[in-house]
Amino acid sequence: MEKNEEYVGIVERIGSGGEGIIKNGDYTVFVPYALPTEKIKYRVLKVKKNIVFAKKVELYVPAEDRVRPKCPVYEKCGGCQLQHLKYKLQLQLKRKTVKDCLSKIAFIDEKVLSTVPSELEYEYRNKLQLPVRTEKYGVAIGFFAQNSHRIVPVNDCPIQPSWCKKIIKATRRYVSECDVTAYSEESKAGLLKHVVVRDVEGKLLITLVINGNELPKKDELIAILSSEFKNFSLFVNVNKDDTNVIFGEKFKCVYGAEKITSSDMGVKFEIGPESFMQVNDLVRRKIYHDAVKAAALTPETTVIDAYSGAGLLTAIFAGRAKKAIGIEIVKEAVGCANDLKRLNGLEGRMENVCAPCEVALPRIMQTEKVSGANCVLVLDPPRQGVDEKLIEAIKSALPDRIIYISCSPQTLSRDLGLLTDTLKREGQELKRNETPKPLYAVESIRPYDMFAQTKHVETIAVLARKEK
């Protein structure tokens, strides 16, 4: 098979990324936006040994499970991968993805519970990031096409709330009526780079990221936004660097409140334009509720929250356990967690430690065990998963329970394999351990549809320490 050749085939199954999979002789062909049983024509884009990446050219026979995507630029944008699949089957696919990763990566054959759905299949995101660029035809506002910096212009986005359309309209008015230039990746000139919006219970934090020091005609922009929104704050962020990082270090509030106070599970917190928050509020609350339930807290429980970030989950546990200790390496995030502790009156019940997790955990565990506490460890790492040094520290410190919140089935599987001893390291490789001696048993694994219409999935895995 060669690049640009076209073939006709029938899709046999669907992959974890939502791609249709076709067998063509010795080749396995991955075709986005194609479903099992469908007969399609596809064009080869890339060949890597016996793996082929292709593009759907024509759909001859659609599957019964196919639905019409709500987004008019669905296959161009690339932000969503599953809008063409019935929602109940999206949930089944995500459960299968988690189970397959556990089996293939970690040789773990455990029951995976059904995926917890998103109450909102569309309009669920509380955050919007819009790149703004100068293109050949003028100013483009939209989303980057998959694996590129080419903007797909949009007027709206169906997984964003109704205010998305108004933000795009207001940005276009501001650029047009106030003669504001947009950033060019070729010349590195032009002012406006991104518009980022955070929705906190109907209150909008709107940030314009600029390649300069000052935002021109701020009053005119405030007037344009006021014609569309009643409750908003406006920020300017300066980022003159030519990188993939959206925000620079400097934020300036030019209108409205600098922070918005909200609450979750009884914990008050403040959100600013740079604050991290999961994009689906309803699913986030389900995950936090289930994490607390899985911890099986008693009056003698100390919860250690590794990768604790700004401390929201630490504070939630602190209000229910004897004590909660957050470990986070980013100094600014620890400062936010300390503010959260004071805001909620959790002195004496919440502690925030600024240190690498693998360094701080053994010391904290030893101190708490000496005091007679039951120790529950919460892991909520970034997509790359838990550092292997921390895995070894966990197996040495031996908390009573582990609650692992994951945004990557692949790294979750690797880490669970190491924690349950189904994987072992030999040199630079992880291999199957044929004679495991597990210190932990898997109690439950459940996926959550944090990112409806996309391939991404959150998962909670609960581990219990085995009897000595």
Salt bridges, closest charged atoms under 4 A:
GLU6 OE2 - ARG43 NH2 2.82
GLU38 OE2 - ARG66 NE 2.60
GLU75 OE2 - LYS56 NZ 3.35
ASP100 OD2 - LYS96 NZ 2.66
ASP109 OD1 - LYS99 NZ 3.45
GLU119 OE2 - LYS286 NZ 3.79
GLU177 OE2 - ARG173 NE 3.07
GLU185 OE2 - ARG133 NE 2.97
GLU185 OE2 - HIS149 ND1 2.86
GLU214 OE1 - LYS218 NZ 3.68
GLU228 OE2 - LYS169 NZ 3.43
ASP242 OD2 - LYS188 NZ 2.77
ASP264 OD2 - ARG284 NH2 2.54
ASP264 OD1 - ARG285 NE 3.12
ASP281 OD1 - ARG284 NH1 2.65
ASP290 OD1 - HIS289 ND1 3.22
ASP339 OD1 - ARG342 NH2 2.42
GLU368 OE2 - LYS323 NZ 3.07
GLU388 OE1 - ARG425 NH2 2.76
ASP415 OD1 - ARG414 NE 2.92
GLU426 OE2 - LYS424 NZ 3.59
GLU426 OE1 - LYS431 NZ 3.57
GLU443 OE1 - ARG401 NH2 2.43
ASP449 OD1 - LYS94 NZ 2.50
